């Protein structure tokens, strides 16, 4: 008995039942095949078939007198597949798998008809339709897709017009599968893998190109940022440098102002501050101090000489001015005498005029303002006589 058949799962020939004590006949548990909940036992007892759904015991007369027992699968819509090889135009084969849904409705009829394997009966049913094989001869093996369309339509039409009939079993057509040949599968797999490898290589190349582009863009962005940072840093350094220069200048100005306030324009104090700051040595301080003193003495001598020369020049200018003023007055007095503006009886005025007229003999004394003092009018006559002459 072949295992995994349908609808008869198992069957067994039964020998005579053993007699137990008190002359009671009974079957042993090992005599009866095991059944599932979806199975039924069909006994052949005294020339008749009896169905046991689990209600007959080992001592039941049907069981005791049975000569044969079968296990029938009663599950509903049990799928039964039929493999069918269809020759091709190039002397090869298409592999078909036709599937039916089967349900046993009369297990006794199944056993009576001897229909133990539904797949064998359905294979014969399909082989009886020669049109299926004619379609195979019209196609090469690599034309499996075209054959698939044709044979599916052909089997559907055949099942519709000539329904499969099995004793005690209802049969429903489910599907047709045309398996792809192994060499075509390998070829398709190779082509698929090659295409995938090409796509992967192209994608990798594209990704590499995009990655390189991104790297270039990234480097350019970094260069731009670095250049901008350098410009900003240069500006900041220039600003800091200018601020430092300004700070140094301001500090120098403050130091100069402080030095000026401290030194007060005195070079000696400046030298003392430089000596205190360590800018000059003691020897330099002594030499420069001596030079400053010499310069100060020279400036004092030059200043005294300039003052003496200025005084002499002022005195000479004053004498010249007084002489010119005296001459002008003398000319004025002469004119006034000639015009008769002086009193001849005034001895003081006469004396003064006489001295003016006789200026080559002596000069009149100067008054407190530095001007020639007027004398007595007694000289008026002499001036007149001189004018007459």
Residue frames relative to the residue before (quaternion, step in Angstrom):
aa qw qx qy qz dx dy dz
X 1.0000 0.0000 0.0000 0.0000 0.00 0.00 0.00
X 0.3508 -0.7356 0.5468 0.1920 3.52 -0.79 1.06
X 0.4214 -0.7154 0.5008 0.2445 3.53 -0.92 0.94
X 0.8278 0.2576 -0.2042 0.4546 3.52 -1.37 0.40
X 0.3680 0.6928 -0.5337 0.3159 3.58 0.93 0.81
X 0.1739 -0.7563 0.6217 0.1065 3.51 -1.35 0.34
X 0.5891 -0.1744 -0.7889 -0.0146 1.61 -1.97 1.59
X 0.6113 0.5340 -0.3701 0.4518 3.62 1.22 -0.35
X 0.2550 -0.7955 0.5361 0.1214 3.52 -0.43 1.27
X 0.7935 -0.0868 0.1000 0.5940 3.57 0.96 -0.86
X 0.0140 -0.7839 0.6204 0.0208 3.59 -1.24 0.42
X 0.0648 -0.8094 0.5831 -0.0255 3.48 -1.14 0.68
X 0.3544 -0.6989 0.5809 0.2204 3.58 -1.11 0.77
X 0.2371 -0.7949 0.5504 0.0947 3.56 -0.80 1.08
X 0.3297 -0.7282 0.5677 0.1968 3.54 -0.98 0.86
X 0.7254 -0.3939 0.2953 0.4811 3.60 -1.23 -0.10
X 0.4995 -0.6514 0.4874 0.2978 3.53 -1.06 0.77
X 0.4732 -0.6781 0.4900 0.2762 3.56 -1.06 0.73
X 0.3842 -0.7037 0.5503 0.2332 3.55 -1.23 0.67
X 0.2093 -0.7823 0.5794 0.0923 3.50 -0.83 1.01
X 0.7471 -0.3681 0.2626 0.4871 3.56 -1.25 -0.10
X 0.7887 0.2390 -0.2630 0.5017 3.49 -1.23 0.73
X 0.5377 -0.6691 0.3712 0.3541 3.56 1.27 0.60
X 0.4016 0.6943 -0.4923 0.3381 3.61 1.08 0.72
X 0.2859 -0.7556 0.5694 0.1519 3.55 -0.85 1.05
X 0.0858 0.7975 -0.5872 0.1087 3.58 -1.02 0.87
X 0.4157 -0.6743 0.5526 0.2590 3.51 -1.27 0.57
X 0.4193 -0.6641 0.5503 0.2833 3.51 -1.15 0.63
X 0.6283 -0.5536 0.3854 0.3875 3.56 -1.21 0.52
X 0.6687 0.5126 -0.3113 0.4395 3.60 1.01 -0.67
X 0.5620 0.6103 -0.3953 0.3943 3.60 1.24 -0.24
X 0.7262 0.4151 -0.2238 0.5003 3.57 1.08 -0.72
X 0.4546 -0.6818 0.4926 0.2929 3.67 -0.84 0.91
X 0.5295 -0.6142 0.4787 0.3366 3.55 -1.19 0.58
X 0.1364 -0.7848 0.6014 0.0623 3.55 -1.10 0.71
X 0.4074 -0.6725 0.5606 0.2597 3.52 -1.26 0.56
X 0.6892 -0.4791 0.3346 0.4283 3.54 -1.26 0.14
X 0.7076 0.4359 -0.2596 0.4919 3.60 1.17 -0.57
X 0.6063 0.5558 -0.3559 0.4435 3.60 1.27 0.12
X 0.2054 -0.7406 0.6252 0.1359 3.52 -1.35 0.39
X 0.3294 -0.7170 0.5776 0.2093 3.57 -1.16 0.69
X 0.1238 -0.7747 0.6179 0.0518 3.55 -0.89 0.96
X 0.1370 -0.7996 0.5836 0.0352 3.56 -0.52 1.26
X 0.2186 -0.7080 0.6504 0.1671 3.55 -1.24 0.65
X 0.1122 0.8059 -0.5601 0.1556 3.52 -0.33 1.32
X 0.8482 -0.0447 -0.0218 0.5273 3.57 -0.79 1.19
X 0.7363 -0.4509 0.2238 0.4521 3.61 0.97 0.90
X 0.6967 0.4036 -0.2748 0.5255 3.59 1.23 0.11
X 0.3902 -0.6993 0.5516 0.2335 3.54 -1.30 0.49
X 0.0730 -0.7904 0.6082 0.0033 3.53 -0.98 0.92
X 0.3031 -0.7534 0.5617 0.1580 3.58 -0.98 0.92
X 0.1105 -0.7825 0.6120 0.0298 3.54 -0.86 1.02
X 0.1289 -0.7978 0.5876 0.0403 3.55 -0.63 1.19
X 0.7424 -0.3910 0.2043 0.5042 3.54 1.24 0.52
X 0.5970 0.5936 -0.3551 0.4062 3.60 1.27 0.15
X 0.6265 0.5195 -0.3461 0.4667 3.63 1.23 -0.08
X 0.3093 -0.7656 0.5382 0.1688 3.56 -0.86 0.96
X 0.6916 -0.4898 0.3420 0.4059 3.54 -1.34 0.11
X 0.7073 0.4377 -0.2627 0.4890 3.60 1.20 -0.40
X 0.4191 0.7091 -0.4693 0.3183 3.55 1.32 0.00
X 0.5930 -0.6159 0.3937 0.3377 3.57 -1.04 0.82
X 0.6246 0.5348 -0.3494 0.4492 3.61 1.02 -0.78
X 0.6848 0.4770 -0.2851 0.4715 3.54 0.93 -0.93
X 0.6689 0.5113 -0.3103 0.4415 3.57 0.90 -0.91
X 0.7501 0.3968 -0.2100 0.4857 3.60 0.94 -0.87
X 0.4720 0.6918 -0.4394 0.3248 3.64 1.27 -0.13
X 0.2489 -0.7658 0.5782 0.1315 3.51 -1.13 0.79
X 0.7872 0.1323 -0.0586 0.5995 3.58 1.26 -0.29
X 0.0346 -0.7845 0.6190 0.0108 3.56 -1.05 0.74
X 0.0985 -0.7827 0.6139 0.0279 3.59 -1.05 0.89
X 0.2905 -0.7197 0.6046 0.1793 3.57 -1.20 0.69
X 0.0847 -0.8135 0.5753 -0.0084 3.57 -0.53 1.23
X 0.3885 -0.7146 0.5418 0.2116 3.58 -0.94 1.02
X 0.1295 -0.8152 0.5632 0.0379 3.58 -0.63 1.15
X 0.3621 0.7442 -0.4996 0.2557 3.63 1.19 0.21
X 0.4540 -0.7061 0.4843 0.2466 3.54 -1.07 0.80
X 0.8591 0.0820 -0.0909 0.4969 3.54 -1.19 0.81
X 0.1554 0.7837 -0.5739 0.1796 3.53 0.82 1.04
X 0.3610 -0.7492 0.5185 0.1988 3.59 -0.73 1.08
X 0.0574 -0.7779 0.6255 -0.0163 3.51 -0.87 1.10
X 0.1548 -0.8057 0.5694 0.0515 3.58 -0.67 1.15
X 0.1714 -0.7723 0.6081 0.0661 3.52 -1.07 0.89
X 0.2319 -0.7614 0.5928 0.1234 3.57 -0.77 1.08
X 0.0078 -0.8028 0.5935 -0.0563 3.55 -0.85 1.05
X 0.2193 -0.7707 0.5885 0.1072 3.58 -0.81 1.06
X 0.0998 -0.7976 0.5949 0.0056 3.57 -0.75 1.14
X 0.4020 -0.7283 0.4954 0.2500 3.63 -0.61 1.08
X 0.3262 -0.7400 0.5613 0.1759 3.58 -1.20 0.71
X 0.6808 -0.4854 0.3592 0.4146 3.54 -1.33 0.10
X 0.7285 0.3771 -0.2380 0.5201 3.61 1.15 -0.44
X 0.5972 -0.6333 0.3324 0.3630 3.56 1.15 0.84
X 0.5351 0.5528 -0.4494 0.4540 3.50 0.94 0.85
X 0.4448 -0.7177 0.4775 0.2431 3.63 -1.15 -0.17
X 0.2930 -0.6768 0.6455 0.1983 3.47 -1.28 0.71
X 0.2544 -0.7612 0.5784 0.1460 3.57 -0.98 0.82
X 0.1084 -0.8004 0.5895 0.0118 3.56 -0.62 1.25
X 0.0875 -0.7444 0.6585 0.0677 3.53 -1.19 0.65
X 0.0605 -0.7930 0.6060 -0.0162 3.56 -0.47 1.29
X 0.1548 -0.8134 0.5592 0.0406 3.57 -0.74 1.08
X 0.0904 -0.7711 0.6299 0.0200 3.54 -1.07 0.96
X 0.3162 -0.7004 0.6030 0.2140 3.56 -1.29 0.49
X 0.0615 -0.8339 0.5480 -0.0249 3.60 -0.58 1.19
X 0.0362 -0.7749 0.6310 0.0056 3.55 -1.15 0.74
X 0.3255 -0.7394 0.5580 0.1896 3.61 -0.80 1.05
X 0.1011 -0.8076 0.5795 0.0431 3.57 -0.71 1.05
X 0.7769 0.1498 -0.1035 0.6027 3.64 1.28 -0.31
X 0.2091 -0.8204 0.5176 0.1235 3.61 0.02 1.24
X 0.5989 0.5600 -0.3725 0.4348 3.63 1.07 -0.59
X 0.6554 0.5033 -0.3131 0.4681 3.60 0.94 -0.89
X 0.6054 0.5506 -0.3562 0.4511 3.57 1.07 -0.75
X 0.7041 0.4569 -0.2791 0.4664 3.60 0.83 -0.96
X 0.6506 0.5264 -0.3234 0.4417 3.59 0.93 -0.83
X 0.7133 0.4367 -0.2624 0.4813 3.60 1.02 -0.80
X 0.4410 -0.7110 0.4531 0.3078 3.57 1.19 -0.17
X 0.4096 0.7146 -0.4703 0.3167 3.59 1.22 0.47
X 0.0169 0.8569 -0.5130 0.0472 3.53 0.37 1.25
X 0.7900 0.1841 -0.0939 0.5772 3.65 1.06 -0.68
X 0.3021 -0.7866 0.5148 0.1578 3.59 -0.33 1.25
X 0.5994 0.5807 -0.3698 0.4083 3.63 1.06 -0.65
X 0.6445 0.5114 -0.3261 0.4655 3.59 1.02 -0.77
X 0.6633 0.5026 -0.3056 0.4626 3.56 0.96 -0.88
X 0.6725 0.4845 -0.3013 0.4714 3.61 0.94 -0.81
X 0.6018 0.5394 -0.3628 0.4640 3.63 1.07 -0.60
X 0.6470 0.4953 -0.3192 0.4839 3.58 1.01 -0.77
X 0.6078 0.5528 -0.3475 0.4518 3.57 1.07 -0.76
X 0.6937 0.4626 -0.2820 0.4746 3.63 0.89 -0.87
X 0.6603 0.5090 -0.3236 0.4474 3.59 0.91 -0.80
X 0.5884 0.5796 -0.3715 0.4240 3.55 1.18 -0.38
X 0.6600 0.4447 -0.3159 0.5166 3.61 1.24 -0.22
X 0.2296 -0.8356 0.4884 0.1025 3.58 0.02 1.35
X 0.5071 0.6608 -0.4231 0.3565 3.58 1.20 -0.38
X 0.5805 0.5858 -0.3748 0.4235 3.58 1.12 -0.62
X 0.7012 0.4628 -0.2674 0.4719 3.58 0.91 -0.89
X 0.5975 0.5509 -0.3600 0.4581 3.58 1.12 -0.55
X 0.6319 0.5242 -0.3317 0.4647 3.57 1.04 -0.75
X 0.6332 0.5445 -0.3380 0.4340 3.59 1.00 -0.74
X 0.6759 0.5051 -0.2942 0.4488 3.56 1.02 -0.80
X 0.6325 0.5327 -0.3334 0.4527 3.59 1.22 -0.21
X 0.7424 0.3688 -0.2010 0.5219 3.60 1.24 -0.18
X 0.4139 -0.6534 0.5758 0.2650 3.49 -1.22 0.66
X 0.6783 -0.5137 0.3290 0.4096 3.53 -1.25 0.38
X 0.7024 0.4580 -0.2843 0.4649 3.58 0.98 -0.78
X 0.6013 0.5216 -0.3672 0.4813 3.60 1.34 0.12
X 0.1618 0.8503 -0.4872 0.1158 3.52 1.17 0.67
X 0.6365 0.5389 -0.3488 0.4276 3.60 0.99 -0.69
X 0.6506 0.5003 -0.3175 0.4750 3.57 0.99 -0.78
X 0.6485 0.5064 -0.3143 0.4734 3.58 0.97 -0.85
X 0.6172 0.5640 -0.3513 0.4214 3.57 0.98 -0.80
X 0.6694 0.4937 -0.3060 0.4631 3.59 0.88 -0.90
X 0.6854 0.4983 -0.2951 0.4414 3.58 0.90 -0.92
X 0.7184 0.4646 -0.2777 0.4370 3.57 0.79 -0.97
X 0.6009 0.5452 -0.3701 0.4524 3.60 1.04 -0.62
X 0.6671 0.4897 -0.3029 0.4726 3.56 0.90 -0.91
X 0.6572 0.5242 -0.3145 0.4408 3.61 0.97 -0.82
X 0.6839 0.4741 -0.2969 0.4684 3.61 0.88 -0.89
X 0.6203 0.5347 -0.3483 0.4562 3.59 0.99 -0.74
X 0.6627 0.4906 -0.3049 0.4766 3.58 0.97 -0.83
X 0.6471 0.5284 -0.3162 0.4494 3.59 0.98 -0.82
X 0.6724 0.4879 -0.2991 0.4695 3.59 0.91 -0.93
X 0.6385 0.5375 -0.3324 0.4392 3.55 1.05 -0.74
X 0.7509 0.3903 -0.2191 0.4856 3.58 0.90 -0.88
X 0.7783 0.1616 -0.0881 0.6003 3.60 1.04 -0.70
X 0.1661 -0.8244 0.5358 0.0759 3.56 0.07 1.27
X 0.4790 -0.6570 0.4899 0.3144 3.60 -1.02 0.71
X 0.0829 -0.7984 0.5963 0.0132 3.58 -0.94 0.93
X 0.0033 0.7763 -0.6289 0.0424 3.55 -0.83 1.09
X 0.5304 -0.6543 0.4272 0.3288 3.64 -0.86 0.88
X 0.8519 0.1207 -0.1191 0.4955 3.56 -0.83 1.06
X 0.7101 0.4044 -0.2378 0.5251 3.60 1.28 0.01
X 0.2583 -0.7210 0.6186 0.1752 3.58 -1.00 0.84
X 0.1380 -0.8079 0.5727 0.0185 3.57 -0.86 1.06
X 0.0438 -0.7850 0.6179 -0.0057 3.58 -0.94 0.97
X 0.4158 -0.7027 0.5212 0.2485 3.57 -0.85 1.02
X 0.1868 -0.8078 0.5536 0.0781 3.59 -0.96 0.93
X 0.7973 -0.2294 0.2047 0.5195 3.63 0.57 -1.06
X 0.2441 -0.7173 0.6293 0.1727 3.51 -1.45 0.25
X 0.0596 -0.7879 0.6129 0.0088 3.56 -0.88 0.95
X 0.1405 -0.7512 0.6403 0.0776 3.55 -0.91 0.99
X 0.2939 -0.7872 0.5187 0.1579 3.53 -0.38 1.23
X 0.4698 -0.6610 0.5079 0.2904 3.53 -1.04 0.81
X 0.5116 -0.6576 0.4498 0.3216 3.62 -0.81 0.93
X 0.6130 -0.6010 0.3753 0.3495 3.54 -1.08 0.78
X 0.6767 0.4870 -0.3161 0.4528 3.59 0.91 -0.89
X 0.6323 0.5033 -0.3368 0.4831 3.58 1.09 -0.65
X 0.6159 0.5369 -0.3432 0.4632 3.53 1.09 -0.71
X 0.6561 0.5016 -0.3097 0.4712 3.55 0.97 -0.86
X 0.6524 0.5075 -0.3130 0.4677 3.56 0.99 -0.89
X 0.6627 0.5010 -0.3027 0.4672 3.54 0.94 -0.93
X 0.6370 0.5219 -0.3230 0.4664 3.54 1.06 -0.81
X 0.6525 0.5090 -0.3161 0.4639 3.56 0.99 -0.87
X 0.6574 0.4981 -0.3107 0.4725 3.56 0.97 -0.89
X 0.6454 0.5236 -0.3165 0.4574 3.54 0.99 -0.87
X 0.6717 0.4894 -0.3005 0.4681 3.55 0.93 -0.92
X 0.6394 0.5210 -0.3265 0.4617 3.57 1.04 -0.80
X 0.6550 0.5051 -0.3109 0.4681 3.54 0.98 -0.88
X 0.6536 0.5083 -0.3107 0.4668 3.53 1.01 -0.85
X 0.6392 0.5170 -0.3297 0.4642 3.56 1.00 -0.82
X 0.6402 0.5139 -0.3217 0.4717 3.55 1.03 -0.82
X 0.6598 0.5011 -0.3075 0.4680 3.56 0.95 -0.89
X 0.6466 0.5105 -0.3206 0.4674 3.55 1.02 -0.83
X 0.6518 0.5065 -0.3168 0.4672 3.58 0.99 -0.87
X 0.6559 0.5009 -0.3115 0.4709 3.56 0.98 -0.89
X 0.6550 0.5034 -0.3124 0.4689 3.55 0.99 -0.86
X 0.6441 0.5139 -0.3229 0.4656 3.57 1.03 -0.81
X 0.6468 0.5065 -0.3197 0.4720 3.56 1.01 -0.84
X 0.6511 0.5062 -0.3099 0.4731 3.55 0.98 -0.88
X 0.6520 0.5076 -0.3128 0.4684 3.53 0.99 -0.89
X 0.6434 0.5186 -0.3228 0.4614 3.57 1.03 -0.83
X 0.6449 0.5112 -0.3185 0.4705 3.56 1.02 -0.85
X 0.6672 0.4881 -0.3027 0.4743 3.55 0.92 -0.92
X 0.6401 0.5228 -0.3276 0.4578 3.56 1.03 -0.80
X 0.6543 0.4973 -0.3131 0.4760 3.57 0.99 -0.85
X 0.6268 0.5255 -0.3309 0.4706 3.57 1.05 -0.80
X 0.6529 0.5019 -0.3108 0.4746 3.55 0.97 -0.86
X 0.6368 0.5219 -0.3329 0.4597 3.56 1.03 -0.76
X 0.6469 0.5088 -0.3187 0.4701 3.57 0.97 -0.89
X 0.6613 0.4936 -0.3073 0.4739 3.55 0.93 -0.91
X 0.6374 0.5274 -0.3256 0.4579 3.55 1.03 -0.80
X 0.6572 0.4945 -0.3118 0.4757 3.58 0.97 -0.87
X 0.6409 0.5156 -0.3289 0.4640 3.57 0.99 -0.81
X 0.6497 0.5056 -0.3194 0.4693 3.56 0.97 -0.85
X 0.6498 0.5037 -0.3195 0.4712 3.57 1.00 -0.83
X 0.6394 0.5194 -0.3290 0.4616 3.59 1.00 -0.83
X 0.6464 0.5108 -0.3217 0.4666 3.57 0.97 -0.85
X 0.6636 0.4935 -0.3031 0.4735 3.55 0.93 -0.91
X 0.6515 0.5110 -0.3206 0.4601 3.57 1.01 -0.83
X 0.6502 0.5058 -0.3182 0.4692 3.58 0.97 -0.85
X 0.6505 0.5030 -0.3157 0.4734 3.55 0.96 -0.86
X 0.6428 0.5142 -0.3241 0.4662 3.56 1.01 -0.82
X 0.6470 0.5167 -0.3210 0.4598 3.57 0.99 -0.83
X 0.6406 0.5091 -0.3298 0.4709 3.58 1.01 -0.79
X 0.6613 0.4942 -0.3088 0.4723 3.55 0.90 -0.90
X 0.6524 0.5084 -0.3163 0.4646 3.56 1.01 -0.84
X 0.6427 0.5142 -0.3268 0.4644 3.59 1.00 -0.81
X 0.6409 0.5122 -0.3240 0.4711 3.56 0.99 -0.84
X 0.6670 0.4974 -0.3044 0.4637 3.54 0.93 -0.91
X 0.6513 0.5014 -0.3199 0.4711 3.58 1.00 -0.82
X 0.6432 0.5105 -0.3264 0.4682 3.59 0.99 -0.81
X 0.6462 0.5093 -0.3141 0.4737 3.55 1.00 -0.85
X 0.6566 0.4992 -0.3085 0.4739 3.57 0.97 -0.87
X 0.6426 0.5229 -0.3260 0.4554 3.56 1.03 -0.84
X 0.6584 0.4986 -0.3085 0.4720 3.56 0.97 -0.88
X 0.6449 0.5070 -0.3249 0.4706 3.55 1.00 -0.81
X 0.6420 0.5144 -0.3251 0.4664 3.58 1.06 -0.78
X 0.6413 0.5116 -0.3225 0.4723 3.57 1.00 -0.85
X 0.6578 0.5025 -0.3074 0.4694 3.54 0.97 -0.90
X 0.6434 0.5148 -0.3237 0.4649 3.56 1.01 -0.82
X 0.6484 0.5051 -0.3200 0.4712 3.56 1.00 -0.85
X 0.6540 0.5065 -0.3187 0.4627 3.56 0.97 -0.87
X 0.6545 0.5029 -0.3116 0.4707 3.54 0.97 -0.89
X 0.6435 0.5080 -0.3227 0.4730 3.56 1.01 -0.82
X 0.6428 0.5163 -0.3267 0.4621 3.56 1.01 -0.84
X 0.6419 0.5141 -0.3316 0.4623 3.57 1.01 -0.82
X 0.6577 0.4989 -0.3161 0.4676 3.55 0.95 -0.86
X 0.6394 0.5131 -0.3245 0.4718 3.55 1.03 -0.79
X 0.6476 0.5094 -0.3224 0.4660 3.55 1.01 -0.85
X 0.6477 0.5044 -0.3214 0.4719 3.55 0.99 -0.86
X 0.6508 0.5044 -0.3163 0.4712 3.55 0.99 -0.84
X 0.6472 0.5046 -0.3216 0.4723 3.57 0.99 -0.83
X 0.6527 0.5129 -0.3242 0.4537 3.54 0.98 -0.85
X 0.6548 0.4961 -0.3149 0.4754 3.55 1.01 -0.85
X 0.6898 0.4772 -0.2842 0.4644 3.55 1.00 -0.83
X 0.7283 0.4303 -0.2392 0.4766 3.54 0.90 -1.02
X 0.1945 -0.8162 0.5189 0.1635 3.54 1.06 -0.83
X 0.6763 -0.5003 0.3014 0.4488 3.63 1.04 0.62
X 0.5332 0.6209 -0.4083 0.4044 3.58 1.24 0.16
X 0.3805 -0.7431 0.4993 0.2319 3.64 -0.53 1.12
X 0.6071 0.5623 -0.3605 0.4305 3.57 1.07 -0.68
X 0.6502 0.4939 -0.3111 0.4863 3.57 1.02 -0.80
X 0.6194 0.5451 -0.3392 0.4518 3.56 1.05 -0.75
X 0.6545 0.4941 -0.3116 0.4800 3.57 0.96 -0.82
X 0.6408 0.5235 -0.3242 0.4585 3.56 1.00 -0.81
X 0.6552 0.4983 -0.3141 0.4729 3.62 1.02 -0.79
X 0.6414 0.5150 -0.3226 0.4683 3.59 1.04 -0.78
X 0.6402 0.5111 -0.3183 0.4770 3.58 1.05 -0.80
X 0.6534 0.5103 -0.3092 0.4659 3.58 1.01 -0.82
X 0.6963 0.4632 -0.2672 0.4788 3.61 1.04 -0.77
X 0.4991 -0.6732 0.4190 0.3496 3.59 1.25 -0.13
X 0.4243 0.7188 -0.4619 0.2998 3.59 1.22 0.26
X 0.7753 0.1467 -0.0911 0.6075 3.62 1.18 -0.53
X 0.4870 -0.6470 0.5011 0.3051 3.54 -1.30 0.41
X 0.6829 -0.4669 0.3596 0.4317 3.54 -1.32 0.15
X 0.6354 0.5319 -0.3312 0.4514 3.56 1.02 -0.79
X 0.6509 0.4951 -0.3133 0.4828 3.57 0.96 -0.88
X 0.6217 0.5452 -0.3439 0.4450 3.56 1.01 -0.78
X 0.6717 0.4952 -0.3036 0.4599 3.60 0.90 -0.92
X 0.6609 0.5067 -0.3142 0.4558 3.57 0.95 -0.94
X 0.6952 0.4690 -0.2831 0.4654 3.58 0.85 -0.95
X 0.6236 0.5315 -0.3459 0.4571 3.59 1.05 -0.70
X 0.6446 0.5029 -0.3219 0.4774 3.58 1.01 -0.84
X 0.6442 0.5139 -0.3261 0.4632 3.58 0.99 -0.79
X 0.6390 0.5175 -0.3274 0.4655 3.59 1.00 -0.78
X 0.6548 0.5037 -0.3182 0.4650 3.57 0.96 -0.84
X 0.6413 0.5106 -0.3275 0.4698 3.58 1.01 -0.83
X 0.6526 0.5035 -0.3194 0.4675 3.57 0.95 -0.84
X 0.6434 0.5243 -0.3268 0.4519 3.59 1.00 -0.78
X 0.6509 0.4943 -0.3168 0.4812 3.59 1.00 -0.83
X 0.6494 0.5065 -0.3309 0.4608 3.56 0.97 -0.84
X 0.6492 0.5021 -0.3248 0.4701 3.58 0.97 -0.78
X 0.6389 0.5210 -0.3327 0.4579 3.61 1.03 -0.77
X 0.6527 0.5002 -0.3162 0.4731 3.59 0.98 -0.87
X 0.6638 0.4926 -0.3134 0.4674 3.56 0.92 -0.88
X 0.6378 0.5206 -0.3311 0.4610 3.57 1.01 -0.77
X 0.6538 0.5036 -0.3127 0.4702 3.62 0.99 -0.86
X 0.6420 0.5155 -0.3239 0.4660 3.58 1.02 -0.84
X 0.6544 0.4996 -0.3229 0.4668 3.57 0.96 -0.85
X 0.6455 0.5147 -0.3302 0.4575 3.60 0.96 -0.77
X 0.6480 0.5099 -0.3214 0.4657 3.61 1.00 -0.83
X 0.6653 0.4877 -0.3063 0.4751 3.57 0.94 -0.89
X 0.6361 0.5190 -0.3322 0.4643 3.57 1.01 -0.74
X 0.6514 0.5143 -0.3233 0.4546 3.58 0.98 -0.81
X 0.6504 0.5027 -0.3157 0.4740 3.60 0.95 -0.90
X 0.6611 0.5033 -0.3166 0.4576 3.57 0.95 -0.88
X 0.6457 0.5110 -0.3286 0.4626 3.58 0.98 -0.78
X 0.6446 0.5170 -0.3247 0.4602 3.59 1.00 -0.84
X 0.6550 0.4981 -0.3189 0.4702 3.58 0.97 -0.86
X 0.6457 0.5099 -0.3219 0.4685 3.57 0.97 -0.81
X 0.6500 0.5197 -0.3198 0.4529 3.56 1.00 -0.81
X 0.6504 0.5003 -0.3189 0.4743 3.59 1.00 -0.81
X 0.6549 0.5079 -0.3212 0.4583 3.54 0.94 -0.84
X 0.6525 0.5115 -0.3153 0.4618 3.54 0.98 -0.86
X 0.6588 0.5077 -0.3100 0.4606 3.60 0.99 -0.89
X 0.6433 0.5210 -0.3289 0.4546 3.56 1.03 -0.81
X 0.6642 0.4927 -0.3109 0.4684 3.55 0.97 -0.87
X 0.6464 0.5117 -0.3265 0.4623 3.54 1.00 -0.74
X 0.6299 0.5352 -0.3264 0.4586 3.58 1.05 -0.82
X 0.6626 0.4988 -0.3085 0.4658 3.57 0.92 -0.90
X 0.6462 0.5165 -0.3273 0.4567 3.54 0.98 -0.77
X 0.6601 0.4953 -0.3145 0.4691 3.57 0.95 -0.81
X 0.6368 0.5303 -0.3414 0.4436 3.54 0.96 -0.80
X 0.6518 0.4931 -0.3227 0.4774 3.56 0.98 -0.80
X 0.6319 0.5333 -0.3305 0.4551 3.54 1.06 -0.73
X 0.6689 0.4945 -0.3049 0.4638 3.57 0.92 -0.92
X 0.6241 0.5344 -0.3456 0.4533 3.54 1.00 -0.76
X 0.6593 0.4971 -0.3115 0.4703 3.54 0.94 -0.83
X 0.6606 0.5056 -0.3088 0.4611 3.55 0.98 -0.84
X 0.6313 0.5122 -0.3370 0.4749 3.58 1.01 -0.75
X 0.6574 0.5154 -0.3209 0.4463 3.51 0.94 -0.88
X 0.6974 0.4508 -0.2652 0.4901 3.55 1.08 -0.62
X 0.4875 -0.7045 0.4044 0.3201 3.58 1.28 -0.08
X 0.3717 0.7478 -0.4812 0.2666 3.58 1.03 0.71
X 0.6751 0.4810 -0.3038 0.4698 3.65 1.18 -0.24
X 0.4533 -0.6620 0.5353 0.2639 3.51 -1.27 0.61
X 0.3623 -0.7689 0.4889 0.1963 3.50 -0.61 1.12
X 0.6420 0.5371 -0.3296 0.4367 3.57 1.17 -0.38
X 0.5710 0.5677 -0.3919 0.4451 3.62 1.26 -0.05
X 0.3161 -0.7927 0.4845 0.1922 3.54 -0.29 1.27
X 0.6370 0.5362 -0.3469 0.4318 3.66 0.98 -0.75
X 0.6723 0.4834 -0.2980 0.4749 3.56 0.93 -0.89
X 0.6290 0.5408 -0.3399 0.4432 3.52 1.05 -0.78
X 0.6538 0.5176 -0.3083 0.4578 3.59 1.03 -0.83
X 0.6585 0.5140 -0.3185 0.4481 3.56 0.94 -0.89
X 0.6665 0.4960 -0.3084 0.4633 3.57 0.94 -0.90
X 0.6184 0.5456 -0.3453 0.4479 3.51 1.07 -0.73
X 0.6597 0.5013 -0.3093 0.4667 3.54 0.99 -0.81
X 0.6347 0.5214 -0.3351 0.4615 3.56 1.07 -0.74
X 0.6718 0.4894 -0.3033 0.4660 3.56 0.95 -0.89
X 0.7389 0.3384 -0.1935 0.5496 3.53 1.07 -0.82
X 0.1233 0.8532 -0.4988 0.0898 3.53 0.98 0.82
X 0.6120 0.5608 -0.3736 0.4140 3.58 1.13 -0.40
X 0.6092 0.5433 -0.3566 0.4546 3.57 1.30 -0.28
X 0.7711 -0.1936 0.1350 0.5914 3.62 0.88 -0.93
X 0.4178 -0.6972 0.5282 0.2457 3.53 -1.20 0.51
X 0.5130 -0.6430 0.4555 0.3404 3.51 -1.00 0.72
X 0.5498 -0.6098 0.4471 0.3549 3.53 -1.12 0.58
X 0.4454 -0.6865 0.5114 0.2623 3.55 -1.18 0.62
X 0.4235 -0.6868 0.5263 0.2683 3.54 -1.08 0.71
X 0.7617 -0.3784 0.2577 0.4585 3.54 -1.31 -0.14
X 0.6776 0.4746 -0.2857 0.4837 3.62 1.16 -0.48
X 0.5643 -0.6069 0.3899 0.4015 3.58 1.26 0.04
X 0.5728 0.5774 -0.3926 0.4294 3.63 1.19 0.29
X 0.5759 -0.5750 0.4280 0.3931 3.69 -1.12 0.52
X 0.3966 -0.7271 0.5138 0.2236 3.54 -0.86 1.01
X 0.4808 -0.6677 0.4921 0.2844 3.60 -1.10 0.76
X 0.2653 -0.7660 0.5677 0.1433 3.64 -1.05 0.88
X 0.7348 -0.4069 0.3116 0.4442 3.55 -1.34 -0.07
X 0.5364 -0.6530 0.4479 0.2918 3.55 -1.13 0.70
X 0.4115 0.7314 -0.4599 0.2900 3.58 1.30 0.22
X 0.6483 0.5293 -0.3263 0.4394 3.57 1.14 -0.36
X 0.3999 0.7453 -0.4667 0.2586 3.57 1.28 -0.09
X 0.6482 0.5350 -0.3202 0.4372 3.50 0.97 -0.85
X 0.6467 0.5217 -0.3313 0.4471 3.52 0.90 -0.86
X 0.6435 0.5237 -0.3230 0.4553 3.55 1.04 -0.82
X 0.6408 0.5173 -0.3307 0.4609 3.52 1.00 -0.76
X 0.6524 0.5117 -0.3287 0.4522 3.54 0.90 -0.91
X 0.6431 0.5210 -0.3275 0.4558 3.54 1.01 -0.80
X 0.6481 0.5094 -0.3251 0.4635 3.53 1.04 -0.76
X 0.6349 0.5276 -0.3428 0.4484 3.59 1.06 -0.81
X 0.6320 0.5254 -0.3357 0.4604 3.50 1.01 -0.82
